[in-house]
């Protein structure tokens, strides 16, 4: 750091025409600048300036060194300018992970709404229902359903989703009393024995329904396909259910399940990259 400071001082002395003028420009004393120049020449083992009481000029070595100091200064200015530009205009790779259920219908449309005009942003999307290690996997933003364990990650609640207990519209008739006997299409994160608590939208009375998993899937699209094809009851996010109402129906239309909170997590402390902030805001709007 001392070398860079001395190089900058030397460049300023040359461009100012004298140590006195450089001192005025940098708001430093002449003795401080003079000492730095002497130390610089001593470290290099070469004279850089020829000085008299009235005039200064560069030695051959000093002239070449000055040009290199100018190149260094230009690179530093460019680096500073580029990083300030990134505060206002997103660029570079943005890695986002989210559950399969949210990726296609919520995350991708939300990101498209803000980054379609920012061609310097390169999206890297990871659909994953587990809780990946953001640092190990170099992930900038994770969207998760349900609060995560306490950690060093920053966590913000950005919305909710509602699950619907549904079945194929053409499924053979059944009554609310024999629902638990119907086959259940379980997501891979559910256990073999499943219990759901629903609340009557009118009376607010709660009802608990228990199932034994008959089928198991690892993506929401597989769950949707099995339910639509008559394999039994299953859970689907409301935004997916609404897209397929012509083929699906609610099992208990007068009851509803409790909503689940959705969180955005990132590993940044202090200043958060603009691309991450824009992504979080867009996904929050989409969930709303």
Buried (B, 14 or more C-beta within 10 A) or exposed (E): EEEEEBBBBBBBBBEBEBBEBBBEEBEBEBEEBBEBBEEBBEEBEEEBBEBEEEEBEBBEBBEEBBEEBBEBBEEEEEEEEEEEEBEEEBBEEBBBBBBBBBBBBBBBEBBEBBBEEBEEBEBEBEBBBEBBEBEEEEBBBBBBBEEEEEEEBEBEEBBEBEBBBBBBEEBEEEEEEEBEEBBBBBBEEBEEEBEBEBBEEEEEEEEEBEBEBBBBBEBBEBBBEBBBEEBBBBBBBBBBBEEBEEBBBBBBEEBBBEEBEBBBBBBBEEEBBBBBBBBBBBBBEBBE
